[in-house]
Amino acid sequence: MNSFTPTDRSRVKRLHERGEYDEAAVFAILDAGMIAHIAYIIDGQPYVTPTAYWREGRRLYWHGSSASRMLRSQAKGLPVCFTVTHLDGMVMARSGFHHSINYRSVMAFGTASIVDDPAVKLRHLDRFVERLFPGRNGDVRASTAQELKGTTMVSMEIDEASAKHRVGPPKDDDEDYALDCWAGVIPVAQIVGAPIGDPKLKAGVGFPDGLKGFAAGARLDAVLTAHAKRQTGSEK
Amino acid sequence: MNSFTPTDRSRVKRLHERGEYDEAAVFAILDAGMIAHIAYIIDGQPYVTPTAYWREGRRLYWHGSSASRMLRSQAKGLPVCFTVTHLDGMVMARSGFHHSINYRSVMAFGTASIVDDPAVKLRHLDRFVERLFPGRNGDVRASTAQELKGTTMVSMEIDEASAKHRVGPPKDDDEDYALDCWAGVIPVAQIVGAPIGDPKLKAGVGFPDGLKGFAAGARLDAVLTAHAKRQTGSEK
């Protein structure tokens, strides 16, 4: 099993039984998500920006406008902390103290730097689209040179990462189980809704087969995981 | 209208028509959420940690174990960036370039510091529980002195904040509307599931009235907003 080697930076200190460092645990949480929160420093001030991302092996990618302050700063080679979190439920215990949250999260560390070769950029943009939306590249018009130029892409090799999660019912103090207090979990998940066609949609254009995983009522994490597996599988 | 005054730190530079600085816009996004991503610096390294939070006026609160490295560092008075993000949908355009995300997010800046008076801490812990879970303090057993001691609470006055959001259909280049390409929005929301009673739940204890807002199928952001309004309203 391939693992990340924790140092003081990534080692899970609190409730360390919840910490995992193997690639499978880290990648599963990353591949189930679409939005990361990325922390970085400009002039001594910490910032954290939500952004869409994709993964290839141990390397993470994100992108945006070339006018973005975040990307312009990160392009120069900046240490970042890259966190993905899934909220899975509210854990209702018999004391306020033992209330908790069911979640899965990854904290990954590395140095961001720019991807500036246009061919490499284009290949990764296509991978990003396909990773989220299978078949989509065949439906949309191709990127223009101008669009590529206006897009800054940043990537980061994961130097260290840890995965944390909590699952299951509350853990109460022994004597509290006798209380007349409801306890349990109220689950939460990101759920896909029914697609809303663009008001300007050309007549006769149907919802594409490749996007049918995004069925109304589906869990977004499950759809994204399936799409990521599909992409990785098709390259083997 | 009360507004936050943006400086270079919080002013929305990209697509600045999406940026808002008034309290109503900032508070609406904060009150609809439960998990923030908080960025901070330890020894020159940026970190971003997901954590539950609550708000009172312009002040944000979060808490955790007194053994937490994040909280021990922040307790000393540390500049932080506090970000809350709601993912609302995937925006499918007719070109890869115009694909986008519907979202609401707030980025707030301030200096974190410890809340160390036990009476103040206790009052805020109670407020936190009631804000998320109305009536819950009447059901659970009271906190012990030991539990209070084991809990570190941190708060931050919002010095600056900006809200950003995107809503609605894709915006494509004029000539692309003629393409035979499906376009529109695939909505995403955090949805509440049916409560799962603790396997050790005492016989005869029913699901409490105060939590009935968390109905299976409800939007978490709507429930949290209603609970926050209820708390604020009951204090007026």
Chai-1 contact restraints between the chains, C-beta under 6 A:
chainA,res_idxA,chainB,res_idxB,connection_type,confidence,min_distance_angstrom,max_distance_angstrom,comment,restraint_id
A,K13,B,R69,contact,1.0,0.0,6.0,A-B,restraint_1
A,R14,B,S65,contact,1.0,0.0,6.0,A-B,restraint_2
A,R14,B,A67,contact,1.0,0.0,6.0,A-B,restraint_3
A,R14,B,S68,contact,1.0,0.0,6.0,A-B,restraint_4
A,I35,B,L87,contact,1.0,0.0,6.0,A-B,restraint_5
A,H37,B,H37,contact,1.0,0.0,6.0,A-B,restraint_6
A,H37,B,V48,contact,1.0,0.0,6.0,A-B,restraint_7
A,A39,B,A39,contact,1.0,0.0,6.0,A-B,restraint_8
A,A39,B,P46,contact,1.0,0.0,6.0,A-B,restraint_9
A,A39,B,V48,contact,1.0,0.0,6.0,A-B,restraint_10
A,Y40,B,P46,contact,1.0,0.0,6.0,A-B,restraint_11
A,I41,B,P46,contact,1.0,0.0,6.0,A-B,restraint_12
A,P46,B,A39,contact,1.0,0.0,6.0,A-B,restraint_13
A,P46,B,Y40,contact,1.0,0.0,6.0,A-B,restraint_14
A,P46,B,I41,contact,1.0,0.0,6.0,A-B,restraint_15
A,P46,B,P46,contact,1.0,0.0,6.0,A-B,restraint_16
A,P46,B,C81,contact,1.0,0.0,6.0,A-B,restraint_17
A,Y47,B,C81,contact,1.0,0.0,6.0,A-B,restraint_18
A,V48,B,H37,contact,1.0,0.0,6.0,A-B,restraint_19
A,V48,B,A39,contact,1.0,0.0,6.0,A-B,restraint_20
A,V48,B,V48,contact,1.0,0.0,6.0,A-B,restraint_21
A,V48,B,C81,contact,1.0,0.0,6.0,A-B,restraint_22
A,V48,B,T83,contact,1.0,0.0,6.0,A-B,restraint_23
A,P50,B,T85,contact,1.0,0.0,6.0,A-B,restraint_24
A,P50,B,S105,contact,1.0,0.0,6.0,A-B,restraint_25
A,S65,B,R14,contact,1.0,0.0,6.0,A-B,restraint_26
A,A67,B,R14,contact,1.0,0.0,6.0,A-B,restraint_27
A,S68,B,R14,contact,1.0,0.0,6.0,A-B,restraint_28
A,R69,B,K13,contact,1.0,0.0,6.0,A-B,restraint_29
A,C81,B,P46,contact,1.0,0.0,6.0,A-B,restraint_30
A,C81,B,Y47,contact,1.0,0.0,6.0,A-B,restraint_31
A,C81,B,V48,contact,1.0,0.0,6.0,A-B,restraint_32
A,T83,B,V48,contact,1.0,0.0,6.0,A-B,restraint_33
A,T85,B,P50,contact,1.0,0.0,6.0,A-B,restraint_34
A,L87,B,I35,contact,1.0,0.0,6.0,A-B,restraint_35
A,R94,B,V140,contact,1.0,0.0,6.0,A-B,restraint_36
A,S95,B,V140,contact,1.0,0.0,6.0,A-B,restraint_37
A,S95,B,R141,contact,1.0,0.0,6.0,A-B,restraint_38
A,G96,B,V129,contact,1.0,0.0,6.0,A-B,restraint_39
A,G96,B,V140,contact,1.0,0.0,6.0,A-B,restraint_40
A,G96,B,S143,contact,1.0,0.0,6.0,A-B,restraint_41
A,F97,B,S143,contact,1.0,0.0,6.0,A-B,restraint_42
A,F97,B,E147,contact,1.0,0.0,6.0,A-B,restraint_43
A,S105,B,P50,contact,1.0,0.0,6.0,A-B,restraint_44
A,V129,B,G96,contact,1.0,0.0,6.0,A-B,restraint_45
A,D139,B,C181,contact,1.0,0.0,6.0,A-B,restraint_46
A,V140,B,R94,contact,1.0,0.0,6.0,A-B,restraint_47
A,V140,B,S95,contact,1.0,0.0,6.0,A-B,restraint_48
A,V140,B,G96,contact,1.0,0.0,6.0,A-B,restraint_49
A,V140,B,C181,contact,1.0,0.0,6.0,A-B,restraint_50
A,R141,B,S95,contact,1.0,0.0,6.0,A-B,restraint_51
A,S143,B,G96,contact,1.0,0.0,6.0,A-B,restraint_52
A,S143,B,F97,contact,1.0,0.0,6.0,A-B,restraint_53
A,E147,B,F97,contact,1.0,0.0,6.0,A-B,restraint_54
A,P169,B,D198,contact,1.0,0.0,6.0,A-B,restraint_55
A,P170,B,D198,contact,1.0,0.0,6.0,A-B,restraint_56
A,Y177,B,K200,contact,1.0,0.0,6.0,A-B,restraint_57
A,D180,B,V205,contact,1.0,0.0,6.0,A-B,restraint_58
A,C181,B,D139,contact,1.0,0.0,6.0,A-B,restraint_59
A,C181,B,V140,contact,1.0,0.0,6.0,A-B,restraint_60
A,W182,B,V205,contact,1.0,0.0,6.0,A-B,restraint_61
A,W182,B,F207,contact,1.0,0.0,6.0,A-B,restraint_62
A,W182,B,P208,contact,1.0,0.0,6.0,A-B,restraint_63
A,A183,B,D198,contact,1.0,0.0,6.0,A-B,restraint_64
A,A183,B,L201,contact,1.0,0.0,6.0,A-B,restraint_65
A,G184,B,P195,contact,1.0,0.0,6.0,A-B,restraint_66
A,G184,B,I196,contact,1.0,0.0,6.0,A-B,restraint_67
A,G184,B,G197,contact,1.0,0.0,6.0,A-B,restraint_68
A,G184,B,D198,contact,1.0,0.0,6.0,A-B,restraint_69
A,V185,B,I196,contact,1.0,0.0,6.0,A-B,restraint_70
A,I186,B,P195,contact,1.0,0.0,6.0,A-B,restraint_71
A,I186,B,F214,contact,1.0,0.0,6.0,A-B,restraint_72
A,P187,B,G193,contact,1.0,0.0,6.0,A-B,restraint_73
A,V188,B,Q190,contact,1.0,0.0,6.0,A-B,restraint_74
A,V188,B,V192,contact,1.0,0.0,6.0,A-B,restraint_75
A,V188,B,L220,contact,1.0,0.0,6.0,A-B,restraint_76
A,Q190,B,V188,contact,1.0,0.0,6.0,A-B,restraint_77
A,Q190,B,Q190,contact,1.0,0.0,6.0,A-B,restraint_78
A,I191,B,I191,contact,1.0,0.0,6.0,A-B,restraint_79
A,V192,B,V188,contact,1.0,0.0,6.0,A-B,restraint_80
A,G193,B,P187,contact,1.0,0.0,6.0,A-B,restraint_81
A,P195,B,G184,contact,1.0,0.0,6.0,A-B,restraint_82
A,P195,B,I186,contact,1.0,0.0,6.0,A-B,restraint_83
A,I196,B,G184,contact,1.0,0.0,6.0,A-B,restraint_84
A,I196,B,V185,contact,1.0,0.0,6.0,A-B,restraint_85
A,G197,B,G184,contact,1.0,0.0,6.0,A-B,restraint_86
A,D198,B,P169,contact,1.0,0.0,6.0,A-B,restraint_87
A,D198,B,P170,contact,1.0,0.0,6.0,A-B,restraint_88
A,D198,B,A183,contact,1.0,0.0,6.0,A-B,restraint_89
A,D198,B,G184,contact,1.0,0.0,6.0,A-B,restraint_90
A,K200,B,Y177,contact,1.0,0.0,6.0,A-B,restraint_91
A,L201,B,A183,contact,1.0,0.0,6.0,A-B,restraint_92
A,V205,B,D180,contact,1.0,0.0,6.0,A-B,restraint_93
A,V205,B,W182,contact,1.0,0.0,6.0,A-B,restraint_94
A,F207,B,W182,contact,1.0,0.0,6.0,A-B,restraint_95
A,P208,B,W182,contact,1.0,0.0,6.0,A-B,restraint_96
A,F214,B,I186,contact,1.0,0.0,6.0,A-B,restraint_97
A,L220,B,V188,contact,1.0,0.0,6.0,A-B,restraint_98
